[in-house]
Amino acid sequence: MVGFYAALAPGVTAAILHGQSPAVSGGVVAEFCIVTTLAILASSRLSGRTAVLAGLALVPPGLAMLAAASPLKSLWVQAGGAALGGAAVALAYRGSLQAINAMAPKDRRAELTSAYLACGFAGNALPVIGVGLLTGLIGAESAAWAFAATLSVLAVGALIWGVRQRPSKAA
């Protein structure tokens, strides 16, 4: 979600405003980051499992709003998508990291956390590359919808799988 948002949000804002305000584009990305930070802080009492599942549930509507903002020419829709996306990222990140830390033996926690973060950062690059490649082939709006749909299907699949699993004591 972070990579997809970072790749797409500035271009969507430029399309809505006809490229007139780089400051507004930066403001939308800043909103995403601020909401992410605040949601991490506000969700500290949620279990890791609950946080992850809530984050996964917010992914599809957040992505749909981001993808719809450009054809609707609505900065408000984009801002709503940024808020939902930021909350989704915060909940899923905080909850999954909490679960990993709870599962890891104390003497291996730093090692496991480092691997988790490396995988997360690598995963952030894939949507950026994919959106760029698809944009050249099918156009920006179609690429946005294709990636929003793909990431939404993955999130819903993970949500269904997560709901069906028995909660562990660590999560």
C-alpha positions as CSV (number, residue, x, y, z in Angstrom):
1,M,0.0,0.0,0.0
2,V,2.8,2.4,0.9
3,G,4.6,1.8,-2.4
4,F,1.4,2.0,-4.4
5,Y,0.4,5.2,-2.7
6,A,3.8,6.8,-3.0
7,A,3.9,5.9,-6.7
8,L,0.4,7.1,-7.5
9,A,-0.7,9.9,-5.2
10,P,1.5,12.8,-6.6
11,G,0.4,12.0,-10.2
12,V,-3.3,11.8,-9.2
13,T,-3.0,15.1,-7.4
14,A,-1.3,16.7,-10.4
15,A,-4.0,15.4,-12.7
16,I,-6.8,16.7,-10.5
17,L,-5.2,20.1,-10.2
18,H,-3.7,20.1,-13.7
19,G,-0.2,20.2,-12.3
20,Q,-0.7,23.6,-10.7
21,S,0.4,22.8,-7.1
22,P,3.3,20.6,-6.1
23,A,2.7,21.8,-2.5
24,V,-0.8,20.2,-2.5
25,S,0.6,17.0,-3.9
26,G,3.2,17.0,-1.1
27,G,0.4,17.8,1.4
28,V,-1.6,14.7,0.4
29,V,1.4,12.5,0.9
30,A,2.1,14.2,4.2
31,E,-1.5,13.6,5.2
32,F,-1.0,9.9,4.5
33,C,2.1,9.8,6.7
34,I,0.6,11.8,9.5
35,V,-2.5,9.6,9.6
36,T,-0.3,6.6,9.6
37,T,1.7,7.9,12.6
38,L,-1.4,8.9,14.5
39,A,-3.1,5.6,13.9
40,I,-0.1,3.6,15.1
41,L,-0.2,5.7,18.3
42,A,-3.9,5.4,18.7
43,S,-4.1,1.7,18.2
44,S,-1.6,0.6,20.8
45,R,-4.2,-1.2,22.9
46,L,-5.4,-3.4,20.0
47,S,-4.1,-6.9,19.8
48,G,-1.8,-7.6,16.8
49,R,-4.4,-9.8,15.2
50,T,-7.2,-7.3,15.6
51,A,-5.0,-4.5,14.2
52,V,-3.9,-6.5,11.2
53,L,-7.4,-7.6,10.3
54,A,-8.7,-4.0,10.7
55,G,-5.9,-2.8,8.5
56,L,-6.6,-5.4,5.8
57,A,-10.3,-4.4,5.9
58,L,-9.4,-0.7,5.2
59,V,-7.2,-1.5,2.2
60,P,-9.8,-1.9,-0.5
61,P,-11.8,1.2,0.2
62,G,-8.7,3.3,0.6
63,L,-7.3,2.1,-2.7
64,A,-10.7,2.5,-4.4
65,M,-10.8,6.1,-3.3
66,L,-7.2,6.8,-4.5
67,A,-7.9,5.2,-7.9
68,A,-11.3,7.0,-8.2
69,A,-9.9,10.5,-7.3
70,S,-8.4,11.2,-10.7
71,P,-11.4,10.3,-12.9
72,L,-13.7,12.1,-10.4
73,K,-11.3,15.1,-10.3
74,S,-11.8,15.2,-6.5
75,L,-9.1,16.2,-4.1
76,W,-11.6,15.3,-1.3
77,V,-11.9,11.7,-2.5
78,Q,-8.1,11.5,-2.7
79,A,-7.8,13.0,0.8
80,G,-10.3,10.4,2.1
81,G,-8.3,7.6,0.4
82,A,-5.1,9.0,2.0
83,A,-6.7,8.8,5.5
84,L,-8.1,5.3,5.0
85,G,-4.8,4.2,3.4
86,G,-2.8,5.7,6.2
87,A,-4.9,4.0,8.8
88,A,-4.7,0.7,6.9
89,V,-0.9,0.8,6.7
90,A,-0.6,1.8,10.4
91,L,-2.9,-1.0,11.7
92,A,-1.4,-3.7,9.5
93,Y,2.2,-2.7,10.1
94,R,1.9,-2.2,13.9
95,G,-0.2,-5.4,14.3
96,S,2.1,-7.6,12.2
97,L,5.2,-6.3,13.9
98,Q,3.7,-6.9,17.3
99,A,2.8,-10.5,16.3
100,I,6.3,-11.1,15.0
101,N,8.0,-9.7,18.1
102,A,5.7,-11.9,20.3
103,M,6.6,-15.0,18.3
104,A,10.3,-14.4,18.1
105,P,12.7,-15.9,20.7
106,K,14.3,-13.0,22.6
107,D,17.7,-13.8,21.3
108,R,16.5,-13.7,17.7
109,R,14.1,-10.8,17.9
110,A,16.4,-8.2,16.3
111,E,17.2,-10.6,13.5
112,L,13.6,-11.4,12.7
113,T,12.5,-7.7,12.9
114,S,15.3,-6.8,10.5
115,A,14.2,-9.5,8.0
116,Y,10.6,-8.3,8.4
117,L,11.6,-4.7,7.6
118,A,13.8,-5.7,4.7
119,C,10.9,-7.6,3.1
120,G,8.5,-4.7,3.8
121,F,10.8,-2.2,2.1
122,A,11.3,-4.5,-0.9
123,G,7.6,-5.0,-1.1
124,N,7.1,-1.2,-1.3
125,A,9.2,-1.1,-4.5
126,L,7.1,-3.6,-6.4
127,P,3.9,-1.4,-6.8
128,V,6.1,1.6,-7.9
129,I,7.8,-0.4,-10.6
130,G,4.5,-2.1,-11.6
131,V,2.5,1.1,-11.8
132,G,5.3,2.7,-13.9
133,L,5.4,-0.2,-16.3
134,L,1.7,-0.5,-16.6
135,T,1.2,3.2,-17.1
136,G,3.4,3.1,-20.2
137,L,1.3,0.2,-21.6
138,I,-2.3,1.0,-20.6
139,G,-2.3,4.5,-19.2
140,A,-2.2,5.9,-15.7
141,E,-5.9,5.5,-14.8
142,S,-6.1,1.9,-16.0
143,A,-2.8,1.1,-14.2
144,A,-4.2,2.6,-11.0
145,W,-7.3,0.5,-11.2
146,A,-5.4,-2.6,-12.1
147,F,-3.1,-2.3,-9.1
148,A,-5.9,-1.2,-6.8
149,A,-7.9,-4.3,-7.8
150,T,-4.9,-6.6,-7.4
151,L,-3.9,-5.3,-4.0
152,S,-7.5,-5.3,-2.9
153,V,-7.9,-9.0,-3.9
154,L,-4.8,-9.8,-2.0
155,A,-5.9,-7.9,1.1
156,V,-9.4,-9.5,1.1
157,G,-7.8,-12.9,0.6
158,A,-5.5,-12.3,3.6
159,L,-8.4,-11.0,5.6
160,I,-10.5,-14.1,4.9
161,W,-7.6,-16.3,5.8
162,G,-6.8,-14.3,8.9
163,V,-10.4,-14.4,10.2
164,R,-10.5,-18.2,9.7
165,Q,-7.4,-18.8,11.7
166,R,-7.5,-19.4,15.4
167,P,-6.0,-16.5,17.3
168,S,-2.7,-17.4,18.9
169,K,-1.7,-16.3,22.3
170,A,1.1,-14.2,20.8
171,A,-1.1,-12.2,18.5
